Amino acid sequence: MRDPEDRIRFGLALTALAEMYSRDLSEPLIEMYWRGLVPYSIEAVEDASARYMASPDDLQRMPRPGDLIRIMGGTTKDAALLAWTKVDRAVRTVGTWCSVVFDDPMIHRVISDMGGWTRFELTNEKEWPHVGREFENRYRALTMNRVESAYPSRLIGSSEAYNGQHGFEAAPLRVIGDIERARLTYAGGSRDAIEPKSAAQLMQSKPVARLTNGGNSSNKRAH
């Protein structure tokens, strides 16, 4: 939470909690809540506040900052698991031979930080669970801290890397997930100096690349 509007929304959420639990709010107390929760997005704080108030448990006290953080942690854990499930399925069905665009820019940030899309082709089945945990931990950390760093517009596969080195045209991109959100991921990401023709297709109105069972079968992870 960094914007002035965030502080206003934070105050409203905290006031609602205080009214529900008949708690008086002093300026020092509000400041302590703010300092404890400022690393998180205002949307996450509002959602955690609503979840706490709607809890079926017999909660008779106003939540501490730590209570809300635990709720947000559970939410980001679920999101990280869903994101990894999407990545795992893409590796197994599409493979790292193809360049891909996910419908979640955070996936691009995490995979880029982990060494790129082609790193997964070098990972054996024994190491795969460890890679999954690393991905989920990184995803959660970036999400909870609302990191909005630059990310690649696409995750480059072995085919594009090879073709780029030898002057050949890149193969079509594969979209993982919702194509409209993937277009937003692509539009908000950073490009290479030389844009492959196939990447430009993604921005056309007609869907040109959906998740399929295509790709180089020798570059897919076994089930």
WOQUI-V142833 format. One record per residue. N is the residue number from 1. OMEGA is omega in radians with two decimals (NA if undefined). BURIAL is 1 if it has 9 or more other C-alpha atoms within 8 Angstrom, else 0. D_CENTER is the distance of its C-alpha to the mean C-alpha in Angstrom with 1 decimal. Layout:
n=N omega=OMEGA burial=BURIAL d_center=D_CENTER
n=N omega=OMEGA burial=BURIAL d_center=D_CENTER
//
This chain:
n=1 omega=-3.06 burial=1 d_center=17.9
n=2 omega=-3.06 burial=0 d_center=19.9
n=3 omega=3.07 burial=0 d_center=21.5
n=4 omega=3.11 burial=0 d_center=25.0
n=5 omega=3.11 burial=0 d_center=23.8
n=6 omega=-3.13 burial=1 d_center=21.3
n=7 omega=3.11 burial=1 d_center=24.4
n=8 omega=3.13 burial=0 d_center=26.3
n=9 omega=3.09 burial=1 d_center=23.7
n=10 omega=3.13 burial=1 d_center=23.4
n=11 omega=3.13 burial=1 d_center=27.2
n=12 omega=3.13 burial=0 d_center=27.4
n=13 omega=-3.13 burial=1 d_center=25.0
n=14 omega=3.11 burial=1 d_center=27.0
n=15 omega=3.12 burial=1 d_center=30.3
n=16 omega=3.10 burial=0 d_center=29.4
n=17 omega=-3.12 burial=1 d_center=28.8
n=18 omega=3.13 burial=1 d_center=32.0
n=19 omega=-3.11 burial=0 d_center=34.0
n=20 omega=-3.08 burial=0 d_center=33.0
n=21 omega=3.07 burial=1 d_center=33.9
n=22 omega=-3.12 burial=0 d_center=36.9
n=23 omega=3.06 burial=0 d_center=35.7
n=24 omega=3.14 burial=0 d_center=37.0
n=25 omega=3.03 burial=0 d_center=34.6
n=26 omega=3.12 burial=0 d_center=36.1
n=27 omega=3.09 burial=0 d_center=34.7
n=28 omega=3.14 burial=0 d_center=34.2
n=29 omega=3.10 burial=0 d_center=32.3
n=30 omega=-3.14 burial=1 d_center=30.0
n=31 omega=3.13 burial=0 d_center=29.4
n=32 omega=3.06 burial=0 d_center=28.6
n=33 omega=-3.12 burial=1 d_center=26.0
n=34 omega=-3.12 burial=1 d_center=24.5
n=35 omega=-3.13 burial=0 d_center=24.5
n=36 omega=-3.03 burial=0 d_center=22.9
n=37 omega=-3.07 burial=1 d_center=20.0
n=38 omega=3.11 burial=1 d_center=19.6
n=39 omega=-3.04 burial=1 d_center=16.6
n=40 omega=3.12 burial=1 d_center=14.5
n=41 omega=3.13 burial=1 d_center=13.8
n=42 omega=3.11 burial=1 d_center=16.8
n=43 omega=3.13 burial=0 d_center=15.0
n=44 omega=3.12 burial=1 d_center=14.0
n=45 omega=3.11 burial=1 d_center=17.6
n=46 omega=-3.14 burial=1 d_center=19.2
n=47 omega=3.13 burial=0 d_center=17.4
n=48 omega=3.11 burial=1 d_center=18.4
n=49 omega=3.13 burial=1 d_center=21.9
n=50 omega=3.13 burial=0 d_center=22.3
n=51 omega=-3.14 burial=1 d_center=21.3
n=52 omega=-3.12 burial=1 d_center=23.8
n=53 omega=-3.11 burial=0 d_center=26.6
n=54 omega=-3.08 burial=0 d_center=26.0
n=55 omega=3.10 burial=0 d_center=26.2
n=56 omega=3.11 burial=0 d_center=29.0
n=57 omega=-3.10 burial=0 d_center=30.1
n=58 omega=-3.11 burial=0 d_center=33.0
n=59 omega=-3.05 burial=0 d_center=31.4
n=60 omega=-3.11 burial=0 d_center=34.2
n=61 omega=3.09 burial=0 d_center=32.8
n=62 omega=-3.11 burial=0 d_center=30.4
n=63 omega=2.97 burial=1 d_center=27.1
n=64 omega=3.07 burial=0 d_center=26.8
n=65 omega=-3.14 burial=1 d_center=23.8
n=66 omega=3.10 burial=0 d_center=23.1
n=67 omega=3.14 burial=0 d_center=23.2
n=68 omega=3.12 burial=1 d_center=20.5
n=69 omega=3.11 burial=1 d_center=18.3
n=70 omega=3.10 burial=0 d_center=18.9
n=71 omega=3.12 burial=1 d_center=17.8
n=72 omega=3.11 burial=1 d_center=14.5
n=73 omega=3.09 burial=1 d_center=14.1
n=74 omega=3.13 burial=0 d_center=14.8
n=75 omega=-3.13 burial=0 d_center=12.3
n=76 omega=3.08 burial=1 d_center=9.4
n=77 omega=3.10 burial=1 d_center=11.1
n=78 omega=-3.13 burial=0 d_center=11.2
n=79 omega=3.14 burial=1 d_center=7.6
n=80 omega=3.12 burial=1 d_center=7.2
n=81 omega=3.11 burial=1 d_center=10.3
n=82 omega=3.13 burial=0 d_center=9.6
n=83 omega=3.14 burial=1 d_center=6.7
n=84 omega=3.09 burial=1 d_center=9.5
n=85 omega=3.13 burial=0 d_center=12.1
n=86 omega=3.13 burial=1 d_center=10.9
n=87 omega=-3.13 burial=0 d_center=11.0
n=88 omega=3.12 burial=0 d_center=14.3
n=89 omega=-3.14 burial=0 d_center=15.8
n=90 omega=3.12 burial=1 d_center=15.2
n=91 omega=-3.07 burial=1 d_center=16.9
n=92 omega=-3.05 burial=1 d_center=19.6
n=93 omega=3.14 burial=1 d_center=20.4
n=94 omega=3.14 burial=1 d_center=19.7
n=95 omega=-3.12 burial=1 d_center=19.9
n=96 omega=3.07 burial=1 d_center=19.2
n=97 omega=-3.11 burial=1 d_center=22.3
n=98 omega=2.95 burial=1 d_center=20.6
n=99 omega=-3.02 burial=1 d_center=18.2
n=100 omega=3.01 burial=1 d_center=15.1
n=101 omega=3.10 burial=1 d_center=12.7
n=102 omega=3.11 burial=1 d_center=9.7
n=103 omega=3.14 burial=1 d_center=9.1
n=104 omega=-3.11 burial=1 d_center=5.4
n=105 omega=3.12 burial=1 d_center=5.8
n=106 omega=3.07 burial=1 d_center=3.0
n=107 omega=3.11 burial=1 d_center=4.7
n=108 omega=3.14 burial=1 d_center=7.7
n=109 omega=-3.08 burial=1 d_center=7.6
n=110 omega=-3.11 burial=1 d_center=7.7
n=111 omega=3.08 burial=1 d_center=10.1
n=112 omega=3.12 burial=1 d_center=12.0
n=113 omega=-3.12 burial=0 d_center=12.6
n=114 omega=3.09 burial=0 d_center=13.7
n=115 omega=3.07 burial=0 d_center=16.3
n=116 omega=-3.07 burial=1 d_center=15.1
n=117 omega=-3.07 burial=1 d_center=15.1
n=118 omega=3.10 burial=1 d_center=18.8
n=119 omega=-3.05 burial=1 d_center=18.5
n=120 omega=3.14 burial=1 d_center=17.9
n=121 omega=3.14 burial=1 d_center=21.3
n=122 omega=-3.08 burial=0 d_center=23.0
n=123 omega=3.13 burial=0 d_center=21.7
n=124 omega=-3.05 burial=0 d_center=24.2
n=125 omega=3.14 burial=0 d_center=23.8
n=126 omega=-3.12 burial=0 d_center=25.0
n=127 omega=-2.99 burial=0 d_center=22.2
n=128 omega=3.12 burial=1 d_center=19.5
n=129 omega=3.12 burial=0 d_center=18.9
n=130 omega=3.09 burial=0 d_center=18.6
n=131 omega=3.11 burial=0 d_center=16.0
n=132 omega=3.12 burial=1 d_center=14.0
n=133 omega=3.09 burial=0 d_center=14.5
n=134 omega=3.12 burial=0 d_center=13.7
n=135 omega=-3.08 burial=1 d_center=10.2
n=136 omega=3.12 burial=1 d_center=9.6
n=137 omega=3.12 burial=1 d_center=11.3
n=138 omega=-3.12 burial=1 d_center=9.5
n=139 omega=-3.13 burial=1 d_center=6.0
n=140 omega=-3.10 burial=1 d_center=8.2
n=141 omega=3.14 burial=0 d_center=10.1
n=142 omega=-3.13 burial=1 d_center=7.8
n=143 omega=-3.09 burial=1 d_center=6.6
n=144 omega=-3.14 burial=1 d_center=10.3
n=145 omega=3.07 burial=1 d_center=11.7
n=146 omega=3.13 burial=1 d_center=9.9
n=147 omega=-3.14 burial=0 d_center=9.9
n=148 omega=3.14 burial=0 d_center=10.1
n=149 omega=3.13 burial=0 d_center=11.8
n=150 omega=3.10 burial=0 d_center=12.8
n=151 omega=3.14 burial=1 d_center=11.2
n=152 omega=-3.12 burial=1 d_center=13.2
n=153 omega=3.10 burial=1 d_center=13.8
n=154 omega=3.07 burial=1 d_center=14.2
n=155 omega=-2.97 burial=1 d_center=14.1
n=156 omega=3.10 burial=1 d_center=17.8
n=157 omega=-3.10 burial=1 d_center=19.7
n=158 omega=-3.11 burial=1 d_center=23.1
n=159 omega=-3.13 burial=1 d_center=25.0
n=160 omega=3.13 burial=1 d_center=23.9
n=161 omega=3.14 burial=1 d_center=24.4
n=162 omega=-3.11 burial=0 d_center=27.9
n=163 omega=3.12 burial=1 d_center=28.8
n=164 omega=3.14 burial=1 d_center=27.9
n=165 omega=-3.06 burial=0 d_center=30.2
n=166 omega=3.05 burial=0 d_center=33.0
n=167 omega=3.14 burial=0 d_center=32.9
n=168 omega=3.10 burial=0 d_center=31.9
n=169 omega=-3.12 burial=1 d_center=29.8
n=170 omega=3.08 burial=1 d_center=26.2
n=171 omega=3.14 burial=1 d_center=25.5
n=172 omega=3.07 burial=1 d_center=23.5
n=173 omega=3.01 burial=1 d_center=19.7
n=174 omega=3.10 burial=1 d_center=18.1
n=175 omega=3.12 burial=1 d_center=15.5
n=176 omega=3.13 burial=1 d_center=13.2
n=177 omega=-3.09 burial=1 d_center=12.8
n=178 omega=-3.01 burial=0 d_center=13.9
n=179 omega=3.14 burial=1 d_center=15.9
n=180 omega=3.10 burial=0 d_center=15.9
n=181 omega=3.09 burial=1 d_center=12.2
n=182 omega=3.07 burial=1 d_center=12.2
n=183 omega=3.11 burial=1 d_center=15.1
n=184 omega=3.07 burial=1 d_center=13.2
n=185 omega=-3.12 burial=1 d_center=10.6
n=186 omega=-3.10 burial=1 d_center=13.8
n=187 omega=-3.10 burial=0 d_center=15.8
n=188 omega=-3.10 burial=0 d_center=13.6
n=189 omega=3.12 burial=1 d_center=13.4
n=190 omega=-3.14 burial=0 d_center=16.3
n=191 omega=2.97 burial=0 d_center=19.1
n=192 omega=-3.14 burial=0 d_center=21.6
n=193 omega=3.13 burial=0 d_center=25.2
n=194 omega=-3.10 burial=0 d_center=26.3
n=195 omega=3.12 burial=0 d_center=24.3
n=196 omega=-3.11 burial=0 d_center=25.0
n=197 omega=-3.09 burial=0 d_center=26.6
n=198 omega=-3.13 burial=1 d_center=24.3
n=199 omega=-3.14 burial=1 d_center=21.2
n=200 omega=3.14 burial=1 d_center=23.2
n=201 omega=-3.08 burial=0 d_center=23.7
n=202 omega=-3.07 burial=1 d_center=20.1
n=203 omega=3.10 burial=0 d_center=21.0
n=204 omega=-3.08 burial=0 d_center=24.1
n=205 omega=-3.12 burial=0 d_center=24.5
n=206 omega=3.09 burial=0 d_center=25.2
n=207 omega=-3.08 burial=0 d_center=22.4
n=208 omega=-3.08 burial=0 d_center=23.2
n=209 omega=3.10 burial=1 d_center=20.7
n=210 omega=3.10 burial=1 d_center=19.4
n=211 omega=3.14 burial=1 d_center=18.2
n=212 omega=3.08 burial=0 d_center=21.6
n=213 omega=-3.14 burial=0 d_center=23.5
n=214 omega=3.14 burial=0 d_center=24.7
n=215 omega=-3.12 burial=1 d_center=24.4
n=216 omega=-3.04 burial=1 d_center=26.4
n=217 omega=-3.13 burial=0 d_center=27.1
n=218 omega=-3.08 burial=0 d_center=28.1
n=219 omega=-3.14 burial=1 d_center=24.6
n=220 omega=3.08 burial=1 d_center=22.9
n=221 omega=-3.13 burial=1 d_center=22.3
n=222 omega=3.09 burial=0 d_center=24.9
n=223 omega=NA burial=0 d_center=24.2
//
